[in-house]
């Protein structure tokens, strides 16, 4: 993840990365063993806020 983040930033893209402690891949998918409800809720809220800002200006 750190390499991807560095690559994006090195190309001058404005970005914000969030990391959720105690999670791994698929943490937001309720049908998976890796599901972490609290982190998934925060991530979903952040996604909705991003879409609201981006799509509605």
N, C-alpha and C positions, 0 to 999 in steps of 0.2 A: 504494500500500500504506500509506503514512504516513497518508493521509486516512482510510482504513478503520480503521486502528489507533486513531487519535484519536477517531473516531466511537464505536467500541466502548467505549473507556475513558471517554469523556465521559458515557456512560449508566450508569456505575458497575459495569460488568461486570469481574469478575476474569479476566484473560487473560494469556497469554504468547505472544509472537510470536518466531519464529526466522527469521533470514535466513541463507542459505547463499551464501557468497562464490563468485563465478564461475558462478552458476546463473541460470536464467530459468524461465519457465513450462514445465511438462512435464519438469523435470529428473529426476523419479523414474520415468519411463516408459522402460523399456529399448528399446522399439521406435522411440523418437524420437531425432533427431539431438542434441537438447538434453540427453540423458541424462548424468548425472554420478553414477557408481556410488558413490563415497565419500559424497557428500552424501545420496544416496538412502538409503544404509544408515543413516546417522545419523538422518535424518528418520523412517524406518520404526521404528527403535528408540524414538525419542521418542513416536511415535504409539502403539506397543504399551504403553509405560510409562504414558502418559496414560489409555489405556483400562483398564489394570489398576487404576490409582488410582481412576478415576471409577466403574467398574462394580462393582468388588469392595470399594471403600471402604478 
